[in-house]
Structures are given as C-alpha cells and as structure tokens.
Amino acid sequence: MSPLTRRTLLASGTALPLALSAPVAEAAESGEPTEVRWLEGAVPAEMSGVTWGLPWPKGQLRPDQSFSLRTADGTAVPVQTWPTAYWPDGSLKWSAHAIAAGAPGVERYLLAPGPAAAPAKAVTVTRQAGRIVVDTGVMRCVINTGGKALIDTVSRAGKMVARTGELVCLHQNDPDEFDEGGRKIERYTGEVHRATVEQQGPVRAVVRIDGKHRAKHRGRDWLPFTIRLYFHAGAENFRMVHSFVFDGNAAKDFIRGLGVRFQVPLNDEPHNRHVRFASADGGLFTEAVRGITGLRRDPGSAVRAAQVAGRATPDVSTWDTRVSSRLHLIPAWSDYTLSQLTAEGFVIRKRTKPGHGWIKAAAGTRAGGFGYVGGSSGGFAFGMRDFWQLHPTQLDIRGAAGASAEVTLWLWSPDAKPMDLRFYHDGMGMDTYPEQLEGLEITYEDYEPGFGDPYGIARTSELMFWALDATPSAERLAAQAAVVRTPPLLVTTPQRMRDAGVFGDWSPVDRSTPAKARIEDRLDFLFDFHRKQVEQRRWYGFWDYGDVMHTYDNDRHEWRYDIGGYAWDNSELSTDLWLWYSYLRTGRSDIFRMAEAMTRHTGEVDVYHIGKYADLGTRHGVQHWADSAKQLRISTAANRRFLYFLTADERIGDLLHDLIDADKTFLALDPLRKIRTEPYEPDPKALAVSLGTDWGALAAAWFTEWERGGDPVARTKLINTCTAIGKLKNGFITGEGRYDLTTGTFATDTVAVSVSHLSAVFGLVEMCSEIIAAADLPEFSRAWLQYCTLYNGTAAEQIAAVGQSFGSLNLKQAHSRLTAYAAAKTSNPTLAARAWTEFDRGEAGYPATSPWTSTRVSGPAVLNPVDEATWVSTNATAQYGLAAIQCLALVGNQIPG
C-alpha cells in the first residue's frame, strides 16, 4: 500500500472531510431558542465582549447556520457566529458566538437560528504596509507584522493612549543570588516574525503574532511566543493571550524576568495624574502622582475631593495660594511597583525617581493583578489574570511624572529569584534500567538520566488592556479588575448540553432517589475536598497552578510533594476528565474554573511542544517535567476538548491540532523500553502501539480534528485503526498492535491476550463512546463491547471468550462503568446489577462504606490548619467520579435501593 500522506490522500479521495455529502435539513428559523446565562450567575458589571460555545443535536442545523440573539424582552443583541465542530452528516455540532462590548447587561439571553443583528459599531481590520489596523469603533490598535514592537499604537478618538507594546525578557546565566563569579543579566525583546488575521469581525477580531525573544546586543533568539490579540465591536479594551515555550538549557538559561511592556503618553499636570492598583477582594490603592491631600496647607475641599475621585481638579488659580505657590515643593512620585512574590503577600513601593530610595506604600495578601496610570484627559488600564495564583508576578509603572510612563506586566517578577528549571536530584547512581526500576520501587519515580528536561514545555497567560478617555471612578475600576480576575462567560444548562448528545455518557444531577442522592453527596464531598486542598496546601505558582497532588502522606499530614511519582498529578487517571464531566452535569462555576485552570496547566506545562519529546506528556512527579515516562496518555486531546468547545479558545485549538501527527513519536521513544524482554527497534511499518493508553490518545486527537473539519488525514487514521481493531481476533484484549505509520493502520493478524488496568482509564472509555456514536463501525463496536463485558467478568467468562483468563486485575471500581456501558448497550439487567456491585465494593477505589468525611488538623501537628482525609487519593477520586457519573447515566434507573 502506498504511504499515507496528505497529498496522496487528497489526490485519491480515499478520505472525505468531516462534512459528508449527506443532505442536512434546513434549520427552522423559528426553532426553539437556547437560553444562555452567566457562568457565575450575576450580570457582569463590565460588559467588554464575550465569546462562548454551544452544542447542537445531530442533524438539526446546517454547518453555516446563522443565529440571532435576543434578551427576554425581545431586544436584538448583535452576535457573531462561526462553526467549531460538525457531525459526520455535515450538520452543525458546536458553534461559537461573540457579543460586543456594551451589550445589554441581562441575566439571560435567547439564541435561535436566524439572521444576526449588526453591531452599531463593527470591529474592522485593515492591512497596511507592515501593519494590521484594528478599529473597534472606540479604540484603534496598530499592530506590527515585523520588528521589535508587537503593537505600534493604541489610540482613542484620535489621541494616542499607549504605544510600543513589546515583550521583554531578562536572562541570567547563573541562578545564585550571591554568586561572585560571572553572573550576567541580558535583556531580550520580542521579535515579531509574522502576524496573521484569524478573525475580522463584525463583532470579534483576532490577530495572531508569532516570534521569538532576541538579545539586545547579540543575535541569539530564544523563547518562541504566540500572542493573540482579541477585539470586540464597541470595546475600549483588548485581550492578550500570551504563550511561550521554554527552549533554553536549564543548566545555564535562567529567566530573571518575563513580561509585556507599553509606553503611556501623559499630558496632565502631575496632580491630575493617577495611579491605581487593585486587590483580589475588590479594594483599590488610589493615589495621585503629586498628592495634594494631607498637606500642611489645604488647597480646598473641592480640590481634594476631585483628586481622590480621579477627576480634574479645579484650576490652580482657584486654590489656596499657600498651596498653589508651593506646588513645585511637593514630591512627584514617578515610579511604582506592586510585587506578588508568593500567594500570601504583595507589597506596593514607590519612589520619586531613579537614584533615590523606595518607600513602602501599601501591602496586602493577594493582589488583583490590575492597575491604571493616566490622568483626567485619558489613561491606560491593564491587568493579568490569576495574578497571585501564578506568582511571582509584578506590575511596574515607571516615569509617571514625566512625558511618558512605562508600564510593565511581569509574568515572572524580576524581584524574585531567577526561574530555576534544573532537575532536582543528581540521579543517585541510577544509570541503568535495572537500577532505575529499583528506584521506581521505592519512590515511584521513573528516573532516567537526561529525561527530566524542561526544553519544550510552555505556559499561557491572559492579560487585558483598556484605552480610557479619563481616569475611571473607583466603582468602574473595581468592575474592570473583576473582569480580569474572572472573565465573564455565557453557558447553557446541563440538560441542554445533554440533549445535544455531546461528550458521551453523562447525565445531569438527579437526586430523585435516596441511592442517587447519596452518590451525589459523595461526588460533592470529593470535589469540595480537593478544591479546598488547593487553597490549604497553597498549590500555586507559575509552573504549578492548575495541578493537584497525587497521593497523601498520612504520617506527615502532607501530600507527598517530594516523593517521586507521588507528587504532582499531571493528569494521572484522568483528573481533568473528572472535573469536566462534573461541570457538565452540575453547571457549577467553581468546578468549571478549577477544570479551566487545570486544562491551561496540563496542556501547556505537562506537555512538550517542541524538541525530541514534542507531543508527549510527562508522567506524575516532583517536577512537572521530571519523570522519564514521556507518554501520549498525558498529552491526550481528550483532556483539552471541553475547554475548546465551551469557550472557542484558539490557543487550546492549537494544542489539539498539534497532536494529529503524534503517532510519529513512537519512532523517537519506546514507552516500554525498560521492561521489554525481547530486542525492539522502532520500525515505521510495525510500531508497537498499545490499544489502550496510546491508541486512545491518538484517537482523541484524530476524532477531534475530524469533528473540527480539519486535516482529513486524521479521519482516515481514525477509521483505519478502528476498523483494524475490529478485525483483530481478540479486539482490544489483544493489548498491543503493530502500527504502520505509512498507512495509518494496524496489522490485523496479531493474536494475543494482554489486558492492563491502565488501558481504559486515560480517556479511552469516553472516546470510544463518542466514536461509536458518531461513526458506523460495527466490528469496532463489538470489540469495545467485548472488552467492557469481560474486564470485570469471571475467569470462566474470559476463558470462554478468548481462551485464557486476564488474571488479577486492578481498578475494578473504575471499570464498573465499562460493565454499565455493556449493560446499557445490550439491555442486560444482570450486567447492570453487576456494575453497581462493582461500583459499591470499591476495589482500588472508594467502597460505599468509606468515611466520606474529613478531619481538621491544627498545630503543632502541622504548620497551618488543614482538612485531612487520609483515605482519599487523587487517582481514586478521578476514577470514582467518572465511574459514578457514567454508571448513573447508563444504568441509573437500575441502581439498587
């Protein structure tokens, strides 16, 4: 068979794009509207433009369906719509929608098929020589397509508000603060390689900028970045999503500072210039560059009131002359810094000018990551999401007393110690595979020299900026700061999501019987416990926020943060999926926000994006990149799909697309290299690929690309491998297939029985359910049904089916959902009863008789008071949660008691 390439595939027509030729019924323009509401419940105080996603039942809507949006009283709301996924029949599966800034602030909107209302001020995008100009109708942003500055100017009503928006980096070659040797700090600036318009209105525009950071005095380029700028019609603000990849040498490349910088022209007198910083709980630091309150002489109550409020003061000629004649003797505070070096404290300092001492201005626990500098004639507001959670962070204002202030939002604070990504131990003599396996036996860490390398990991940050025509009121600034902390999102109800038939087997919360209510209570307990652990254990920091720990140390009353494979979870046993399915069925905002933060983390930090491990993720460990097990089960697209479809986030879309050729990673790294008993050399025509964690991750990427209407090779690989698995004599029970990279399929002559407890618990269950529902693959469906029936079956049943038993298997509670799937598909009450028995027994999970409580532990046994549940582990929680959710959905009507 000829090699499978995109060119040959498209030329031969062997694969069809997702939108097949089957006709799709015309959508009824008067169809039942879908209600959408705010995730957090309350109407946002600041309406600055919102984007969200919605699913649709198969066959209901055309792929190019337009939509109208209205309030409950019938007021039309301008909305922009685009498709993000399709059903195999070509109908619309997921749509994305955006509303403009200044949209009516109501609790609920109604979305229905029909023509969209046009915005009063459409966002426009024009291309000029070397520039892209975006105009929201209120604000105009000139973006460079090359050079050092990403953004040339930001203006409002013809007046420049900010200019020279650039990326900055401070590099240090030694991490030691007191080193007397050759420590050297170099300055880097982001160099734009290309800028691309991804969306151009009428409601939403998106510009993507790619490049690298370049040294000021030498030609080295490093830290590749992707920046996306988001604009909404009628908006005075824009959003920035900042993603970078670490491509340095961990032994000698230490980031001392990493940030985004703007220059802000200032025209008002120093006493009419204002500086603001926000705390995380809604408070504001409110000062003028030259303060005229608290002086020995009083300029007048009207003057003082105006300055405090951020309004222009009355003309100086009306002031008390004892003040106006001495204005030049009042210090002007030119420089301000807010630094948040830990999750537990921030400090605001200020000084009059360089060369003079800093004084402490204020302090607090957690800053809101929001600031403003400007005056009564206009200014620039700026903010960084998850500011204190992603510490060490910093906001700088420099030169506020001069003609132009410099604003820097530091993603990594230069006041902190340099970023140190070196591996945390020296190997302890584990130079051979047998020695490394011994290490695995004692600390559960799969160590191998050279594998704990951060080269290729990434991080994404979200920022917002406002071009303002005057210093806003305290209430308005607080509203803007709230938008930075918790960006508003529109969502629909769990039942409406379920009715669309997306994401497989789940159902909305149902407490209609005591037995169901007990399970719901236990699910609530587990989420609430883990959510509180994030705060109590301070699981925050630039590279850590979003993740949770793996296993608890009862003796120390501490999670095993320093013990090999028991430390950071890194998506082990599908923690991400547990959170997302929990959100789908409950609609709880706190679950969504925890799942969102985890997806941002696990998709960026726990995965390699470039280099020799590109597309692979790292197994759980003390550092997120430490373990030598680099595997697709961690990078799997199954964990990212939810956030993409619910928010239409383009960065997540990039991560999903990047994985469609992840099958090539088996040429670079053999996941089983340490335990193989026979010689193995990767052969592109006979690669060893497990039918569980490996194929499940590949299938998730291929299926997602297929439904997004992307690369047709993905669909071909998916259908080819599904068909081949169905033709294997023992189907999934074969355990491992011989994968031909050149044709995108498995050999079908392999006969084996090899069943692992891990095969199905990294998204395979969930993806198989979706694939079977989407595609007509009867042999594949039978193979999956066989696996689901037999995994927790008796030895006699296994022998009768495939000639031998599976032996003693682990994670039986987790696999109760496979039994439930088989029961539902075959309408078998005996299997349904077996599923609930397996679930309640809780083998390798939580038996029904578990305590379902936590205990408060205080000093001196612990450093800080914490809640402890020694019987809880993250693995067990994730799999209990998924088993409960799917058993309730599939055989909930047959639950005992």
C-alpha angles and dihedrals in degrees: 000000000000117000116273109246131155091245096051092042094053093043093051096042091224091141128046124211116253094263098074126199096260110119118251119215117248110260116245107246088211095051122143108286122237116233117224125189139179115281093225092044101235124091109255114252089219117051102196103151129293136209125198143159135235134189126225132202118259115274096009104105139031116250090244096045116155122215139206125210126207140170121240091266092054099259109153115236118199110243135178118211135192133167120252100175141013136205116240090258089061096254122133115275103170130014131188124215136191131193127199130251111271094032113158108285102231133144095242140021131197118227119194139160110275144088116318123235114244119241118250088233113028120204109244133197123202130177122223132172104303093344145085116209120203119190119187093185089257104042131035121206123189111203124195121227092203142011134052102306118069093196121034099189143350114202142173127201089351094306121116111238099173138001143183098034104190144161117246133194134182114207125198125188096207128039099206114108094206099039111140094196132079102319108157132182117212126190121226131188128200112259114206113225098175142349122208131191107226098173131012112189156209087196104001133032127186129192122188120205123192130187147108137260113260128201116247096228104026137038103251115129121197144146100055111216140197116201124187122194118201125201130181129198113268093012127140089195140059133202127227125202108197119197126174136173123219107232100163136109106267091212096060111010110084120170109223094178138359123185157128120259137194135179114227118200113221126200106163124095113268091254089056094050118097138201123197135181126178131218122219092252097056101271124135135216101216123189143143123230088239109025121210098182123094093025123145087247122046118232090198136283094261090054093049094045092051094051094048091048092049095245126132109274120236114273112290090240089070094054127099102277091225085071103031092054091053102042091115089061094059112092117247111216106219104172131051132177130187110189125185105188096164137018088254105057148024131184130202116208132177140186137185096238143328113297093037130092128274120236128202110251103175144336139200145156106262128012124211094227092237131121144162137202124182144082146252090292096051145306150182126263121195139180145179122212119232088013100165094032090058096047142192089067135144144188118210132191115185130180097013090152093056136067093281133022122214115222121195126182105200114207085186113029118233087212089066127077113277117276105269114196098166118134111269103233139030098243095260091234097304096142100139133055093248090053091047091051088052088054089051088056094058107033100016089235118135097213126184126165113262096010098098089078123140093202105128102020119126144200132205125205131186123220136174133203134192129202103208132189094212140000105288124232119265089255093053093047090050089052091051091048089052090054089053093050096045114015109212117250132187118222140169131229125284090244092053089050091049092049089058090063098230132146097022127256116013137108137200119269111288121187095168095123132038091243093053092043091054091055091047090052090051093049089051091049093052095049094044091049094052092043090054091047090061089060099036094048093040095234091182137118140105097283098026110045112112097031130094134206125269109219139009129239105215095191095056094035085232139109111255095258093155102039114095115251093006095071125074112018101221093193093304111175092000105293088163092056092049090055095046095048088046089055095046093056099039105032088216113162094211091057091048093051093049091048091047093052091047092050091050089051103040094043093052112025100033094047133068114232100181137014133046094322096046113153093016127109130214125246120242116291152134090285121031091241099034105098120086092221101099105182145167091228088076098042092044118145088223089082096050104044096084096058092045096052095040095049107017088230108180095206091057087047089057091052091051093049093047090066100059092095095042089118086080090068089079088071091057102041135020109215091204098045095121098051105036114119095195128059113267130188116177110252115191089219096047110030117167105239123169115233090222123046095007101045091037090059093045091048091051091055094044095045092048093049089048095052091045088058092243135132108357091213087073092061091047093052091047096049092041094053094042089052092048093050088052090054095051110106092235098026113201090357087072086080099202133038136200104242122202108211092193094058102026097235145095128254108251101208097078113118116188144124112226120147125178127192089224098054098089103031101078099068101295093116093051096044095047090053091053095043093050091049092050104041136044100240107143097170092048090048091053091049091052092045089052092052092048092050098046105039094081093023126116122275088248092055091048093048091048092052104041107007100257142049123256093233123222108342129192133219096043094159090053089052094051085092089061089054088048090052091053090047093052095046094049098034087234114161091190091060090045091055090046091052092055092046090052091047095049095045088058099203107189088359138052118318117214086252093062115128095250089200138093131220128226113236120193138178144330086031090055137021094240130014110270141173113244132196105175091187092061126094127172092234092055093044094052094048095041088051094050093044092050094047094049097040089053091049096045105034103007091124088062099049112137119246 
